[in-house]
């Protein structure tokens, strides 16, 4: 039989889960709340990835928590700094004591009779799963697999005499000194690895099938540094935060409304940082429009500096086969390599892979339409946190956490036990929740819940618009149904003793 009951159960102790826990534990100090974390450490992404140079590609003034502003001028920060910030925030708000490590959620079943979730948890010690119950389930586990990256099988890879590494499983003892390294892939991981490895390797080649849009930004916010000398740091951080929000929004708007203009701007930025005569069109001009896939950011142009120094190169070609000493390309050329890094992307895993059901009947989130990109039609007392794709992840996460806070306060005031999104009969043509053409999205799109035509059943990827939608919209009459009915309990003779 179920044991411990919690008012709020948060799944995931990464950037999202800790932010949500800080918000909710502050708002409801008397409520019981726990965070279940499948791994042995907190920090999520920022603890998991250990490859050289790993960092944020969003500025920390917007990636950081608004209730604990980022206070360093270094706005594009390394993973170690972000991890320290997340853990220090958890400690400052006391939520580090609410984390239960090695607690992987296996399944969650909503009981209409009891008006709560029954959550099965594997504690990783070989014992049978334990069961917790909670009144509200808040899933903050992101949307990709922590235990396995995407690693396609390449022809001839077993013949390769060197080392093959996936960035998601970077060896602690790896030394790049004097090695010839080929990085397969030109996404955010690839453009981060190239300059970091090129500092000590003999040579690094980034091998891509097709180009990616790349933009260089300063790693430090000079405006913040100057402003913080004249006004309080917290206020200066707020100014830099809104500056970052505006920059991202304007960039996205231009990309969508005037793609040719944005293409020209990005091409010009790349051309000025590369050696004269470099084939920019071949290696840095994608066939798609900006923001059809996520734009890659390189701090202070470090990626381009490595190319100018001659310690790194970009090759655009297909792979014919691995050989003993490297990779033979579709063109017939060969890339010699001692090490191949398969920066080939992520595997999608929604809701941490947990099985979801209601009253014992399984359901698939992919068959549901989302409410404000954070709840599922017809599913009570469940929220999930998925951030923006065109701006800092945390901007959306914090809006979701504060909306959950609004819901719980409303339930308290009105004695409501359940809250359920109820979609209208016609929500319009259904589309996947995330509108990106990136490889990991294409591969996992079947897992994604859907969105409709208009708000609140559609996510607009627009922070100012979402501020109005989340913080100032009404709770009732806008797709949510609250119920104050007592849970339906079976007569004693029918209940299992």
N, C-alpha and C positions, 0 to 999 in steps of 0.2 A: 504494500500500500504506500502511497505517497507520504513522504516525511515532511521536510521543511517547506514552509510557504513563505514567499516573498511578495511584497507589493509590486516591485519592478525588478525584472531580470534583464540585464544587458548582456549581449553576446559579443565578445571581442574587446580586448584591452589595448587597442591601437589608438591612433589619433582620434578617431571618431568615438569609440566607446568611452575613452577617458573624458573627452569633451562633454559627451552626453551625461556621464555620471556626475561630473562637476556641476553641470546645470541643475540636474534633478535632485541631487543630494543637498544642494544649497537651497533650492526652492522648497523641498519637503524633508527637512531634517529628521522628522519623526517616522518617515516611511522606511520600511526595510528594503534595501537595495543591494544587489550583488552583481559583480561582473564575472562572467565565465570566460576564461581564456584557455584555448586548446594547447598553446605552447607553454614553455617554461618561463618565458620572459614577457614583459609588457612592451609596447611600442609598435607592434604590428609591422608594417612595411619597413619602418626605420630601424628595427632590430633585425629583421629577417635578412635584408640585403646587405652583403658585406663586400661586394666587389669594389675594386679601386675607383675612387672618385665619386662614389654614390652620393647623391645630393638631391635637393628639390629642384624642380624646374618651374616652380611657382615662387613668387616672392613671399617671404615669411611674414610680412605685415598682413597679408591676406590669408596665408596658410595657417597662421597662428590663431589662437583663441582670442576673440574680442574681449572676453572678461579677464584675460591675462596677456596684455599686448606684448608682442615681440619688441625687445628694447635694444637690439644690436643694429648698428648700421649695415652689417652684412645681411643683405636681404635675400640673396640666394646662397643658402647655407649648406654645409656638408651634413650627411646623415647623423653623424655623432652629435652635432649641435642640436639638431631637431629632436633626436632621441632624448638627450638630456633635458631639453625644454619640456617634452611631453611627460617625462617621469617626474620632473620637479613640480609640474603643475598638478599631477596626481597626488604627490606628497603634500603640496600646499593646501589642497582641498580635502585631504584625508581619504581620497578614493583609492589610494594604493592599498589601504587596509581592507577594501571590499573586493579585491581581485582574488579569484580562486583559480590558480594555475593548474594546468594539465586536466582541465575540465572541458572536454569536447562534446558539444551538443549533438546527439545522434538523431533525436526526433522531438517534435513538439505537437501535441494533440490538444485542440480546444474542446473543453467539456462544456456543453450548453447547460447541462444539469447543475454543474458547480460554478459556472461562470468564471473559469480560470483555465490556464494552460498547464498541461502535464508535460514536463520536459525531462526527457531521458538524457543522462549525461554519462559519458565514458571517461573515467578518471585515469585511464592509461596504466593502471597497475595490475591488469589481468583480472580484476574482480568484475562481477556483473554490473551492468549500468545501474546507476542510482537514479531516483526520480525526485525532482523538485516540482513544486507548483508555484505559479505566479499569477497575479492579477493582470499584469501588463508585460508583454514581451517586446523588447526593443533590440533588433538585430543590427549590430554595428560591425559586421565581419568583412565589409568590403565586397568585392565581387570577383576575386581570383583565388586560385589555389595556392596555399602556402607551401604545400609539400611537394609540388611538382610544377616546373615550368614547361612551356611548349618546346619540344625538342624533336623536330622531324628527323627521319632517318635519311641520310645522304648516301648516294651510291659510293661504294668503296670505302666507307668510313672505317671499317674494320682493318683495312690495309694500312691505315695511317699509323706511322711509327711514333708520332708525337702525342701530346696530351690534348684531350677535348674537354672543355669546361663549359658548363651552363652557368650564367651569372647568378642564378637563383641558388646555386650550390657552390659558391666560391670556396676553394680550399684555403684554410688559414695560413698554410705554409708556402703559398705560391710566391715565387720570386721571378719577376719579369726581366731581370737584368740580363742583357745580351741576347735576348731571345727574339726570334722573328715570329710575330703574332698576326694572325688573321682573325678579325672580328666579323662574323657573318650577321648582318642586320644593321639598319641605319635608323632605328627608332631612338627613343630617349636613352636607353641603356647603351646602345652602340656609340652615340655621340658623346656620352659621358666617359665610356671606357677608353676611347681612342687617345685623348690627350693625357689621361692619367697613366696609361700604360707606356705611352711614348716618352715619358720622363726618364725611364730607365731601360726600356727595351731597345734592341738594335733597330727594329723597325716595326711599325704597326700598320696594317692595311685594313681598312673597313670595306668589306665586300657587300655590295647591295645589288639586288635585282633591279630596283628602280629608286629614284631619288626621293628625298624627304625635304620638306620645307624646314629650314633652320634659320633662327634669328639670334643675334648676339645682344645681350643686355649686360649692363654693369652689375657686378656682384654686390656692390655696396651702394647704398642710397645716400648720396652726398647731401641731398636736400634734408633728409632726416637728421644727419649729423649736425648740420648748421642750425636747423630749427630747434633741436633739442638743447642747444646752448642758450636759447632765449625763452623757451616755454617749457612747461613740464614734459618729461619724456612720454608720459601716457598720452598727452594731447598731441605731441609730435608724431607718435606712433599712429594715432587715429588719422591724422592728415595723410601720412604715407599709405595707410590702409586704403583710404578712399581714392588716393592717387592711383594705386595699383588696380583697384576695381575699375576705375574709369579707363585706364589704359587697356585693360583686357577687354572691356566692353566695346570700346571704340575699334580696337583691332578686329574683334569678331564681326562687328557690324560692317566694317569696310570689306572684310573677307567675303561676307555673304552678299552684300549689296553691290560691291564693285570689285569682283574678284581679280579682274585684270590689273586694276590699280594696286591691289595688295601684292599680286605676283611681281609687278615691276619694283615695288618697294623692297620686297624680300630679295629679289635678284640683285638689285643695286647694293644692298647691304652685304651680301655674300661676295660680290665681285670686288668690292673695295678692300676686302680682307684676304684675298687670295693672290698668288703670284700672277704677274702679267702673262696673258696667254692661256690661263687655266680654262679648261672647257666647262664653264659654268652651266651651260644648257644641258650637257650630257649628265653631269654629276649632281646638280643642285636645282634642276627645274622639273618638278613632278608633273605627271600627266593630269593629276586631279587638282581641284581648286583648294586654296588654303582653308584649313579647318574641316575639310572632308575627313581628314585624319588630324590627330593632335599635332600642333606645331612644336618643334623641338627648340629649346632654349639653351644656348651655350654662354656661360658667364664670362664676361670680359673677352670673348672671342677666343678662348683657350683652344678650342677645336681647330680653328683656322691657323693659329700660331704654330701648332704642331706640324701642319701641312707646309707652312712657309719655311720652317726649319729643315724640312726634308726628313724628319723622323717618322712621318706618317703620310699616308696616301689614301685616296678613295678610288675604288674600282667599281664600275657599274657593268655587271655581266652576270650570266647564269652559271650554275655549277654543273659541269659535266660529270666529274667524279673526284673523290679524294684519291690521292696517290700515297705512296709510302712517305714522300717528303713534302707533301703539300696538297694543293687543290688545282686540278686542271679545269679550266673554264670552258664555257660553251664556245667561246671564240677560238679555243685552242691554246691560248696563253696559259702559263702555269704560275701559281703563286707559291713560292717556297714558304714553309711554315714549320716551326717547332711546336707551336701551340695554336689551336683553333678554339675561339670562343664563340659559342652559338648563342648570340644575342637575338634569338628568334622569337622572343615574346613570352606571353603569359597564357595560362589556361584559365578560362572563366569558371567560377564556382559560386553561384548565388546562394545566399543564406547559409554560407559555411558548409553546404552540402547536407544540411539537416532535412529529414523527411517531415513534411507538414501534413496534418490531417485535422479534420473537425468531426468530433463524435465518432472517431475511429475510421472515418472515410477519408482516404488520401486525396490531396488535391495538388495540382501543379501550379506554382506561381506564374508560369508562362501562359496559363489559360486565363489569367485574371488581368483586368485593367487596373491601373494604379490611380490612387487619389493623391494629388500633389506630389507624385513621384516618391511617396513615403509610406503608403498603406495600400492594401489590396481590397478590391471590391468584394464585399460579402464576408470578410474575415475580421472578426472582432478583436479588439485590444492587442493589435499587432502593428508595430511600425518598423521600418527598416531605413538605414542611412546609406544613401548613395550620393556622392558629391557631383559637382559640375565636371563636365569634360572640357569646357572652354574657359574655365577660370579656376581659381583655387578650390580644391576639394572642400575645405573646411567652411567656406562661405555657405554652401548649401547644408552641410551637416549641422551647423549651429542653428540655422533656420528650422530644421527638422526637430532638433532637440528642444528648442523653445516652443515649437508648436505642440510637441508632446506635453510639455509643461502646461500649456494652455488647456489642453484636453483634460489632464489630470485635475487641474484646478476646477474646471467646469464640473467634472464628475463629483468632486468634493462638495461644491456648492449646491448641486442639485440631487445629490444622492444617486447618481447614475452608476451602475455597475459595469455597463458595457458601452463601447462606442464602435460602430460599424460603418464603414463607407458603403453607400448603396448607390450604384451607378444607374443613371436613367436607361430606359430601354434602348435609346439610340445615342451612343456616345460618338458616333461618326466612324470613319475608317480607322481601323486599329493599326498601330505601328509599334515597333520595338521601343522600349523606354529610352534607350541610348541611341542617338542618331550619329554614329560615327562609322566610317568604313575601315577602321583599323583592323588588322588581322585577327587580334584576339577577340574583338567584338563579332566579326564575321563568323569565326569558328564557334563561338558560344551563343549566338543570337537566339537559338532555339530555347535557351534557358530563361530568356528575359521576359518579364511581364510586359504588358502592352500599355500604350497610352492612346487616348482618344483624340478628338478634334479640338476641343476647347477646354480651358481651365474650369474646374479643378482637376479634370481628367487628363490634362496635358502638361508636360513640363516644358517651360519656355527657354531654359538655359540663359536666363536674364536676371541677374541679381537684384537690381532696383525694382524690377517688376515683381519678383518673388518676395521681396520685403513687404510689399503691399499685400500680396496674396497670403503670406504666412502670418504676418504680425497684425494686420489691420482688418482682415476679412472676418465675417461672422462665423461662429462655429456651427450654429444650427441653420438649417435650411440651405446648406451649401454642400450637400452630399454626405454629411455625417448623420447617423441616427444613433441617439443615445437612449438607453433603456435603464430604468430604475427598478425593474422587476427583480424580486428575490430569486436566487437560483432555484431551479426546479429539482427537488430531491425526491428520489424514489421512496416509497413506503419502506419501513424498516424490514419487512419480510422479504423484500426484493433486493435488498442491498447485500453486497458481499461482506461477510463478517471477517 
